[in-house]
Amino acid sequence: MEPKERIIQEAKMLFMKLGIRSVSMDDVANHLGMSKKTIYQLFADKDEIVDLVIESDIHQLQKDCILCSEIATDAIDEIFKTMEMIVWQFRNMNPMVLFDLQKFHHRSYEKFMAYKNKFLLEIISNNLKKGVQEELYRGDIKIDILSRYRLESLLLAFNLEVFPPDRFNILEVTLEIIEHFLYGLSTEKGYQLIVQYKKKSIKNGL
């Protein structure tokens, strides 16, 4: 692995675990076992590292979302596959990450919001349309409204005032919100599939 790529990957791990603001350039250097001078030869500052971490993360998230859509048996299976992906991503994520990004790294936050408001909105909308066509979601749902509602609920678990991290687990909150949303959409046929997929997920330890 190239040194620049290694720094980006290791910095991402530290940011997700500890929060972005809590991690200094000294921390990154010490974690990698290299001098801070070496890092500054490759990056102008911490802000550049954060920006590249976010770009890399967005690229991977897009690939994962597309894969979930392509390999899913149906719309509900796509949601459960997405939940499996979220479990892997959120298991050790510090809830301060998004707050730090918004407050201290505006350019990177804008990139994340562009990904959310364009790519994710389309992914959610397509899933709703697919579920209606498969008669797994109710035919009377307002797709444009619910797509945006679902999109905004994605970030609710990161709201530190609503879900303070000393009382709530970000992963648990996120999965509970998704499940609640899914039950609200579903037809009887869809409900039966949710029960089946949920039993399978529990059996697999998710």
N, C-alpha and C positions, 0 to 999 in steps of 0.2 A: 504493500500500500504506500502511495506517495505521502510524504510528510504532511502536506497541506490537507489531504483528505483525512489522514489519521487525526490531525488536530481538530478538524471539524466534527468527526465522529465522537471523539472523546469529550470535546466541549459540550456537545449535545447531551451526552450521558450525564455530565455534571449539571447542566442547566435543568434537565428534566427531574433530576433527583433533588437538587438543592434550591432551585429557583435561579433565574438569570441574574438578578441583582446581587445575590449572595456569592456568586462565583467571580473572582477577580482574575486578571491575567496571570498573577502569581500562582493562583490555585491551578489554573490550566497548565502552566509550565511545570509545577511540582507534580501534578498528576501524571503528566507525560514523561517526567524525568528528563526534561530538557530546559535550557536557559530561556528566560523571557526574551532575551535578545534574538534568539533564533525564531521565536514566534513573530516578533515584530519585523523580521526580515521577510515574512510571508504575508502578514496582515497589517494593515495600517493601525487598527485599534480593535477593541472588543466589539464595537458596533459592527464592524465588517464581519467578524466571526459569527455574531448573532444572525446577521443577514444571510450569510451562507448556510448556516444551520437551518434557518427557516425555509430557505429555497429548497434545500435537500429534503427536508421533512415534507414539504408540500408535494414535491415530485413523487416521493414514496407513497404518500397518502393517496394521491391520484391513481397511481398504479394499483394500490390495494383495493380502492373502491371499484375501479373498473373490473378487476379480477373477480371480486365478490359478485358483481352484476353478471359477468359472463358465465361463471360456473354454477350459479344458483339454479336450483330446480324450478323455483317459483319466486314470487315477490316476497313472501314471508321468509323463505329460506335465505334470500338475499339479506334481509334484516338480521337474521340470526348469525349469518356469516360475518356481517358487519360488527355485530356485538362481540363475536369471538376476536375480531381484529382489535376492537376497542379494549377488551380485557388485556390483550398483550401490550397495547400502547400505554394504557392508563394505570397499569398495576403499580408502578412505582413513580408515578408522575406527581410532582409537587404542584398543588393547586395555585401557587403564586405565579406560575410561569406566564399565564396569559396576562395577569395584572402587570407584571414586570415588563412584558413586551409592550403593552399599551402605554405605560407610563414613561418608560425610559428608552424605547427603541421604536419610535414612531414609524420609520420607513419599513421596518420588518413587519410591524403590526398591520400596516396598510396592505402589504402583500398577502398576509394571512387573511385579511378581511375580503380581499378581492377573490381569493380562492374560495372562501366560504360563500360569498354572495353570488358567484357565478357558477363555479364547478359543482359545489355541493348542492346548490339549489336545483340544478339540472338533474343531478343524481337522484335527489329526493322526489322531484316531480315525476321523473320517469318511473320510479318504483311505484308511486301511487297510481299512475296510469296503467302500469302492468298489472297491479293487484286488482284494479277494477275490471280489466279485461278478463282476468282469470277467475273473476267472481269470488275473490278472496277478501276484497275490500268492498264496502258498500258503494253502490252505484250513484248515490245521491251526495257524495262528499264533494266539497268545493276544493279541487286540487290546487288551484292557485293560492288560496288562503291557507290551506293546511301545509303546503310546501314551505311557506314562509314561517308559519307557526312552528313547524318542526325544526326549521333552520335556526330560529332564535332560541329554541329550547336546548339546542346543542351546547350553548355556552352557559346555561343556567347553573350547571354544577360548578362552574368557575367563579360564580358570584359569591365572594367571601362574606358578604353581609347576609345573604339568604341562607347559605350553607357554610357556616364557619368551619374551617378545617379541623378544629379541636373537637368538633361534635359529629362531623359527617365525613365519609370517605367519598372522594370524587368518583371513583369507579362505581361504587354502589349506587350513588345518586344518578349517574348517567344511565346505567342499565335499567334502573327503576323507571326513569322518565321514558325511555324508549319502549319498554314493555307496556306501560300505561297507554302510550300513544298508539301502539299496535293493537291493543285490545279495543280501543275506541273506534278504530277503522273497520274492524273485521266483520264479515258476514258469519253465519253459523259454520259454513264450510271453512272459512278462514280460522275461526276460533278452534276448530278441531285440529287444524294443522299447527297452530300455535302451541297447543297442549302437547302434541307429538314432538315438536322440535324442542320444546322446553324440557321434556323428560329426557330427551337425548342429550341436551346440553348439561343437565344436572348429572347424568350418568357419566359424562366425560369430564366432570369436575369443573364446569364453567359457571 
